[in-house]
Amino acid sequence: MPQRLDDACIDEKLAQLSGWTRVGDNIEKNFKLKDFEEALKFVNQVGAAAQAMDHHPDIFLHDWNQVRITASTHSAKGITENDIELATQVNTFHC
């Protein structure tokens, strides 16, 4: 089972992840895409990456072109290296 990261480690890693913030025991980021079609493509990219990792974030498509990704490791009851790794991958899909 993945181990929950301590607060200092989370802060350090988030400082290296553009746009991601900590909200309680989650990390999240809102992405603004060009249009609805691009938002759907982005959601599918995130979904494929998450499935490959067997690590599944909450994905919320809203306002026709925005996607909020919220990641946490339920089994660890907090943020783990898996969440950071997924966030790092997601950032490569959208700049």
C-alpha positions as CSV (number, residue, x, y, z in Angstrom):
1,M,0.0,0.0,0.0
2,P,1.3,3.5,-0.8
3,Q,2.5,5.5,2.2
4,R,0.9,8.9,2.9
5,L,3.4,11.8,2.5
6,D,4.1,14.1,5.3
7,D,3.2,17.8,5.1
8,A,6.7,19.1,4.4
9,C,7.2,16.5,1.5
10,I,3.8,17.5,0.0
11,D,4.7,21.2,0.1
12,E,8.0,20.5,-1.5
13,K,6.5,18.4,-4.3
14,L,3.6,20.8,-4.9
15,A,6.1,23.7,-5.3
16,Q,7.4,21.8,-8.4
17,L,3.9,21.1,-9.8
18,S,2.6,24.1,-11.7
19,G,-0.9,25.0,-10.7
20,W,-1.6,22.2,-8.2
21,T,-2.8,23.1,-4.8
22,R,-3.5,21.2,-1.6
23,V,-7.1,21.1,-0.4
24,G,-7.2,19.1,2.8
25,D,-6.1,15.5,2.0
26,N,-6.3,16.1,-1.8
27,I,-4.3,17.8,-4.5
28,E,-6.2,19.5,-7.3
29,K,-5.9,21.7,-10.3
30,N,-8.4,23.3,-12.6
31,F,-7.6,23.3,-16.4
32,K,-9.2,25.6,-18.9
33,L,-9.3,24.1,-22.4
34,K,-10.1,25.7,-25.8
35,D,-13.5,24.2,-26.1
36,F,-15.7,21.3,-25.1
37,E,-14.1,18.9,-27.6
38,E,-10.6,19.7,-26.2
39,A,-11.9,19.3,-22.7
40,L,-13.3,15.8,-23.5
41,K,-10.0,14.8,-25.2
42,F,-8.1,16.0,-22.1
43,V,-10.5,14.0,-19.8
44,N,-9.8,10.9,-21.9
45,Q,-6.0,11.4,-21.7
46,V,-6.2,11.7,-17.9
47,G,-8.5,8.7,-17.7
48,A,-6.1,6.6,-19.8
49,A,-3.1,7.6,-17.6
50,A,-5.0,7.0,-14.4
51,Q,-6.1,3.5,-15.6
52,A,-2.5,2.6,-16.6
53,M,-1.4,3.5,-13.0
54,D,-4.5,1.9,-11.5
55,H,-4.9,5.2,-9.6
56,H,-8.2,7.0,-10.2
57,P,-8.7,10.7,-9.5
58,D,-12.0,12.6,-9.4
59,I,-12.5,14.3,-12.8
60,F,-15.0,17.1,-13.1
61,L,-15.9,18.6,-16.5
62,H,-17.7,21.9,-16.0
63,D,-18.4,25.2,-17.7
64,W,-18.1,23.5,-21.1
65,N,-14.3,23.9,-21.3
66,Q,-12.9,23.4,-17.8
67,V,-11.7,20.3,-16.0
68,R,-10.9,20.0,-12.4
69,I,-8.7,17.0,-11.3
70,T,-8.7,16.0,-7.7
71,A,-6.3,13.3,-6.5
72,S,-5.9,11.5,-3.2
73,T,-5.0,7.9,-2.3
74,H,-8.0,6.5,-0.4
75,S,-6.2,3.5,1.0
76,A,-3.6,5.8,2.6
77,K,-6.2,8.4,3.6
78,G,-4.2,11.2,2.0
79,I,-1.7,12.3,-0.6
80,T,0.9,9.8,-1.7
81,E,3.7,9.6,-4.3
82,N,1.0,8.1,-6.7
83,D,-0.9,11.4,-6.6
84,I,2.2,13.4,-7.3
85,E,3.1,11.1,-10.2
86,L,-0.3,11.4,-11.7
87,A,-0.3,15.2,-11.4
88,T,3.0,15.3,-13.1
89,Q,1.7,13.3,-16.0
90,V,-1.5,15.3,-16.2
91,N,0.5,18.5,-16.5
92,T,2.2,17.2,-19.6
93,F,-1.1,16.8,-21.3
94,H,-2.0,20.5,-21.0
95,C,0.3,23.5,-20.7
